[in-house]
Each structure stands twice: as structure tokens, then as C-alpha cells.
Amino acid sequence: MQINTELDSRHYEKLRQLQRTMGKDLPTLLAFAIDDLYARHTVATGHEALAIFRQNGFIGCLRGDGQLSQNYKKELNLNDKL
């Protein structure tokens, strides 16, 4: 696909600096930018979500029998809730 666009001078200079620093051509830089933005703004599901939770220490951060979804009323103190 071919994309024609105009950049202001500030963004043009940033793009040129990225090309020099990373040693990548324009199509590669644009693909990287699109992939990065896509990953940031796409909701993770399934195995991706599980990997993110594990990576950030969320999985295994609580003690219990592993059945919280079934016995949460017994395990959690909800007295201060409406």
C-alpha cells in the first residue's frame, strides 16, 4: 500500500532522527509505529491477557484455594459495602 502524507517540520525532523538513530528505512519505521500504537490500544484477550497478568505479578499475588470465583462471599469481607 502506498501512503502519501505531509508532515510539519517538527515531525519531519523527529522522523529523520529516528531513521538515523535506528538505521531503519521509512516503511520499517512506520510499521513499527503502527504496531506499537496498535498494541497499546488493543484490548488483550485470552493468552495475551494471561501473559500480561503474569508478567506484572498479578497471577499468584493472593493466597487462597484457587476457588475465589465460587466462594468469594465466604472469603471476602463485604460488610462495609451497600
ZIGIHU-V969806 format. One record per residue. N is the residue number from 1. RES is the residue in one small letter. PHI is phi in whole degrees, 0 to 359 (999 if undefined). Layout:
n=N res=RES phi=PHI
n=N res=RES phi=PHI
This chain:
n=1 res=m phi=999
n=2 res=q phi=255
n=3 res=i phi=236
n=4 res=n phi=250
n=5 res=t phi=209
n=6 res=e phi=245
n=7 res=l phi=244
n=8 res=d phi=287
n=9 res=s phi=297
n=10 res=r phi=296
n=11 res=h phi=287
n=12 res=y phi=297
n=13 res=e phi=294
n=14 res=k phi=297
n=15 res=l phi=296
n=16 res=r phi=298
n=17 res=q phi=296
n=18 res=l phi=297
n=19 res=q phi=298
n=20 res=r phi=293
n=21 res=t phi=293
n=22 res=m phi=270
n=23 res=g phi=67
n=24 res=k phi=246
n=25 res=d phi=277
n=26 res=l phi=301
n=27 res=p phi=301
n=28 res=t phi=293
n=29 res=l phi=297
n=30 res=l phi=295
n=31 res=a phi=297
n=32 res=f phi=298
n=33 res=a phi=297
n=34 res=i phi=295
n=35 res=d phi=299
n=36 res=d phi=295
n=37 res=l phi=296
n=38 res=y phi=298
n=39 res=a phi=295
n=40 res=r phi=288
n=41 res=h phi=248
n=42 res=t phi=249
n=43 res=v phi=287
n=44 res=a phi=285
n=45 res=t phi=226
n=46 res=g phi=55
n=47 res=h phi=296
n=48 res=e phi=296
n=49 res=a phi=297
n=50 res=l phi=300
n=51 res=a phi=297
n=52 res=i phi=295
n=53 res=f phi=299
n=54 res=r phi=295
n=55 res=q phi=299
n=56 res=n phi=265
n=57 res=g phi=78
n=58 res=f phi=284
n=59 res=i phi=286
n=60 res=g phi=85
n=61 res=c phi=274
n=62 res=l phi=241
n=63 res=r phi=265
n=64 res=g phi=163
n=65 res=d phi=271
n=66 res=g phi=83
n=67 res=q phi=243
n=68 res=l phi=301
n=69 res=s phi=294
n=70 res=q phi=264
n=71 res=n phi=238
n=72 res=y phi=300
n=73 res=k phi=296
n=74 res=k phi=285
n=75 res=e phi=276
n=76 res=l phi=262
n=77 res=n phi=269
n=78 res=l phi=254
n=79 res=n phi=297
n=80 res=d phi=273
n=81 res=k phi=265
n=82 res=l phi=291
